């Protein structure tokens, strides 16, 4: 009597997939992210161990794969306490926000093309929203609240400072990351993740005979570089791990967390690494399509081969994350802010203007594609030259400022007078530094050689 068609929810959000296919996708995605996190922990330890000439995990399980699983189980059975004085509800809500946001972002990332599951044709993507990229950005912004609330609800000053740093870091680099994606939207003329992947599968118009795919990592190289730098900062990874740097803040925003709640933060960090790597793969590396020349072979670039290529590209991005951690030192905070506000954001704005001009010129036939690439190359060279040669050294200015600081009598200054170390006020010097400053020819009276000789004689 009544026709049973797709529900309103299925047709509006999940397409024509039946409810059991949607549920199956959710379960598989959840299990995949948990398993992939365990693998990522092992992968990072092994790669960093090889870079630093160490073995890494080798004892538990084959090739040490059981070490990450053991660490996760330890967090589940460890005592989960809350410090006295911490906000009860916010302290427990904060990790839930970060964990939920980490899983939700994967709902719009396409892992493959059209396949057949139990006789039903469907795409290996939970849902394809018209503005899917903006959905991922908004969900990632909600996840930052988990870090901010963790610092706010705790009783530790280190946690509070970590939460404040997270706020400044999110504002600084989320702007640069969003601007880097504008050029992708202009070029693909869509904000749908599936449409952006399909646009990159089309061959480059520059060399149509070779059939090279138009990956935006090549066509929009400045956007790709800015995006990758921004996602390293967004995920609080080295060399941008100022939110939880152990030398300054013990463990930052999660200093007071332990047990299961700490495990959620640990899980969210590694899922976020996979999320931004998956978005980099989707937006710039052709998504689930095979790289050239394998993309010209239909068997290797269709069906269930899509998730294989997608995971392979994500692993390449994760390797870069680990590579940066194993090789680069942590930035100073002023260098960190300087990179975001003085370089990445202005370069992104200039690049957006250029891409908008090129898009209009391409539609109206003002000039050909070869000339566009030449102009883009010239602009990139100018930006690189200005980046490395345009800045002058600030060391002389700093030394001149320090030379005007008066050297006062330090006999009455005791940094441990109250039982706690107290930093010196402007103009005060510790007794062991007073002789050095007074004898330095730049800061003092120039008698440093005589003092050095006296010390050697003693």
N, C-alpha and C positions, 0 to 999 in steps of 0.2 A: 504493500500500500504506500509506503514511503520509500523514497530513494535514499540510500545511505552513501552519501558522497563524503569528501574530505571535510573535516571540521574547519571552522574559521581560523583556529590557531595554526593548523597544518597548512592551509592555503596561504596565510599571510606571512608566516615566519619560516616554516619548515618545508614549504613547497607541497608537492603531492605525495611525499613519503608517508606510508602508514605509521601508526604510533609505535609499533614494535620495532621498526627499522630505526626510528629516532632513539628509542630506548637502547637499542643495541649499539648505536653509534656513541651514545653517552657513556655506556659502560666500557666499551673498548677504548675510548679516549681517556677515561679515568685510569684504567689499568695501564695503558700505554705510557701516560705521563709519570705514574709512580715507578714503573719499571725503567723508564728512560732516565729518571732522576738517579736511581741507583747506579745505572751504567755511567752517567755523567760524573758522579763522584769518583768512581773507580777510574774513569778515563782521565780526569784532571790529575789525580794523584800519580798515575802512571806517566803521563806526559811530563809533568813537573819533575818527577823523579829522574826521568831520562835527561831532561835539560840540565839538572843539577848533579848529574852523575850519582844518583841514588837508585835503589831498586824499586822503591814504591811498594804497594801492597803485593805480597807474593805468597803469604802463608795460608790464609783462610780461603778455602775453595780453589777451584782451578784458576790459575793466573791471579789469585787474590781477589776474585770477584765477590767472595763472601764477606770481605772486610766492610764494604759500604752497607751491606745488609745487616751485619752485626752492629754497626754504629747506629743504624735506624732503630733496631730492636732495643738497644741500650737506652735510647731516648724515650721509648715507649714505657719501659719499666722503671725508669729513674724517678725519684721523688719530684713531684711537681708542686712547688710551693709558691706562695705569694708574699712578698715582703710586707711587714706591718706598716700601715699607713698608706699603702698603694690603693688607688681607686679600684674597687672590686670589679665593677662591671666593665669599665674601659680596659682594665688590664687583661681581662679575658676576651673582650671583643676585638682588640687590636690584631692578634694573630689570625683570627677568623677572617677579618677583612682582607688581609694580605693573601691568605690561602685561597679564599673564594675568588678573588680577582685573578689570581694566577691561573686557575682552572678555566674561568669563564672566557678569557681572551682567546682560547683555542677554538671556540665555537664557530668562528667565521674564517678560520685558516683552512684553505683547501689542501688536503693531503694527496689527492689524486683526482683523476677524471671520472668518467662514467664507468661503472662496473655493474655486475649482476650479483645480487646477494639473495640466495634462496628464491631465484626466479623473478626478483624485483629489480628493475633497473634504477640505480640511484647514483649520486655523486658522493665521493669520499670527502664530504664536508657536511658538518652538522646543519648549517644554515648559511645562505648567501644574502646578506643585507645590502641594499643599495649604497649605504655609506658604512661598509664594514670596517674600513681602516679607521674612521673616526670612532667607531665603536670600540676598537682595540685601544686607541689612545685614551678614551674616556675611562675604560675599565682599568687601565694602568694607572691613571690618576687617582682612582679610588683606592688602589692598592697602596699608594703612598700614605694614605690616612692611617693605615695599620702601623706604619713606622712612626708617624708623628704622634699618634695616640699612645704608642708604647712608651715613648720618652716622656709624654705629658703625665701619664698615669703612674709612672714609677716614682720611687723615692730617691733614686740615684741622680746626682748631678751629671754623671757621664751619660746616662740615658737621655736626660733632657737636652744636653748639648748635641747628642746624636740626632734626636728628633728635629731640633732647630736646623742643623746642617742639612738634614734630608729635605726640609722645606725649601731652603735656598737652592739646593742642588736640583730639585725637581723643577723649580721655576726657571732656573738658568738654562738647563739643557732640554727641557720639554719644549721650550720655545724654538730652540734650534732644530730639534727633531721634527717638530710639526712643519716648520718652514722647509726642511729638506724634502718633505713628502709632497709639497705643493707642485713641484715640477713634475712629479710622477702623475699627479692628477691631471695636470695640463697636457701631458704627453699622451696618457692613456684615455683621457676624457671620461673618466669614471672613477668612483671611489669604492667600487665593488672589488673585493679581492679576486674573485673568479674572473672578472673582466680584465683586470690588470695582468693576470697570468696569461689569459688568452691573447692579449695585445702583444706580449713579449714573445709568443710563439710565432708571430708573423716574421718573415725574413726581413733583414735590413734592406732598405731601399738603396743604400750606397752600393752594395755588392750583391745584387739580386741573384746572380748566377750561382754563387756558392751556397746560397740558402742559409746564411748565418742568422741565427735567431737574434731578435732585437732586444737583448737583455739590457735593462736600464742601468745595470752596473757599469756598462760600457758607454751607452748613449748619454747617461746622466752621471758621469763619474764623480763630479763634485758633490752631488746630492748623496751618492752612496757613501763617500768618505765622511761627510758630515753626519749622516745618519748613524754610521757605525761608531763614530766617536761619541755621539750622543747616547746611544744605547749602552755603551760601556759605563758611562756616567749614570744613566738611569737605573742600571742594575747594581750600582754601588760596588763595582768590581775594580780591582787594581788596574791602573794606577789612580783611580778615582774613588777608592774605598775610604773616603774621609768620614763617612757616616759612622763607621764601626772600626776605625783604625785602633789597633790594640796598644800602640805606643802612646796614644794620647787619651783615648776614651775607654780603655779596657776592652769592651765589646760594643760600645755605643748604645744604640737604642734597646738592644736585647740583653744588656748586662744583668738585669734582674730576672731573666726568664730561664727556666730549666724544664726538663722533662718533655711532655707532649707539646706544650705551647712553644717551647724552643724548637722542637722538631718541625712544627708548622712553618716557622720562619725559615728554617734551613731548607725545607721542601720548597717554599715559595721562591726563595732566591734562585735555586737551580731550575725551577720551572720557568721563572721569568727569563733566565738566560736562554732556555730553549724557545720561549715565546718570541723574544726579539730576534733570535736567529731564524725562527720560522717566518717572521714578518720580513726579514731581510731577504730570505729565499723567495718569498712570494712577490715582493715588490721590486726586487732588483736582479735576482738570479734565475728568473724564468720559472719559478715555482716547481711543480712536480714534473716538468718536461725534462727530457734527457738533454745533456749538453751536446753541442755540435762536435763531430758529425754523426753521433749516435742518434740524434733527433731525426735524421732522415730515414732511419729504419723503423718502420711502423710497429714491429713487434716489440722493440725496446722502448717505445715512447707511447704506450697506450695501456689501458687496463690496470692490472695490479702492479705494473712496473713503476707507476707514478709514485706510490709511497716509498719505494726503494730509492729513487733519485731524490725525493724530497728529504729523506732522512740523511742521505749522503751529503747533501748540501748543508743541512743543519749542522752536521758533525764538523764540516770544514769551518763554519762560523764559530762553533764552540772551541775548536782548536785555536783559533785566533784569540779568543778570550783567555784560554789557558796560557798561550804564548805570551800575551801581554803581562799576565800575572807573574810568570817565571822570569821575565827579563827587565821590566821597567820598574824604577823606584816610584814611590808615591809622590804625587804633586804637592807642592805647598798650596795653601788655600787661596792665596792671592793669584798664583799661577792658574789655579783651577777656574776661578771666576774670570780672570783675564781671557783665557781661551774661549770661554762661552760667550761673553758679552762683547769683547772687542774684535773677535775673529769669526767665530762660527755664525753668529747671527747676521753681521753685515755681509759676509760672503754669501749666505743663503738668500738675503734680500736681492743682492745684485744678480745672483744666478736665476732667481725667479723672474726678474725683469727680462733677462736675456732669453729664457725659455718662452716667455709670453710673446716676445717679439718674433722669435723663430717660428712659433706656432702660427701666428698671424701671417708671417711671410710665406710659410709653407702652404697655407690654405689659398692665398692669393697669387701664388706663383711668382714672387718677387725674385727669388734666386734659387739655385739648385741645392741639393743636399751636400755636395762636396764643399761648396762655399760655406755652408752652415758649420760643417765639421772643422774647417780651417779657422773660422772666427772663434768657435768654441775653444779650439786648441790654443789660439793666441791669448784668449782671456784666461785660460788656466795657467799658462806660462807667466802672465803678468801677475796673477794672484800669488803664485808660488814664489816669484822673485820678491814681491812686496812682503811676503810672509817671512822669508829668511834674511833679507837684506834691508828691509825698511825700518827695522827697530834698532835704535841706538842703545848702547850700553848704559844702564842706570847706576852702575857701581860708583862712578865718580861723584854723582849727585848724593848718593847715600853716604859716602865717606866724608863729603864736605859738610853734610848735616851733622854727622856724628862728631866731627872735629870741633863744632861749636858748642858741644855739651860740656859744661864746666866740670872739672874734676874736684869734688868736694872732699872734705876731711871724712874718712871712713872709719875713724877710730870708734865712734859711738854707734855705728851701724852693725847690728848683730842679727843675721837672718834667722837664727834659731832662738830668739829671745823668748817667744811665747811657747816654745816646744814644737812649733810647726815651721817649716821653711817658708820664709816670706821673700818674694821677689823684690829687688831694689827699686826704689822710686827713680824717676828721671833725674840724672845727675849723681846718683849714688853708685858706688862701685864696691865690690867685694874687696877685702884687703889683699888677697892674692892677685887680683887684677889691677890694683892701683899702680903697682910698680911697672907692670907691662905697659899700661896706657901712658903713664908719665914718661916712660923711656922710648915710646914709639915716635919716630921722626914726623909721622903724619899727625898724630894726636897730641903728643907731649913735647918735652923740651929737648929730645934728641940724645939723651944719655943712656940709651938702651945698651950699646956695646959694653960700656963700663959695668953695668949691672950684670950683664951676661958673663963677663969675665970674673966678676966677684963670685957668681954662683958656681962657675967651673972651678975656681980656686978652692971654694969651700968643699 
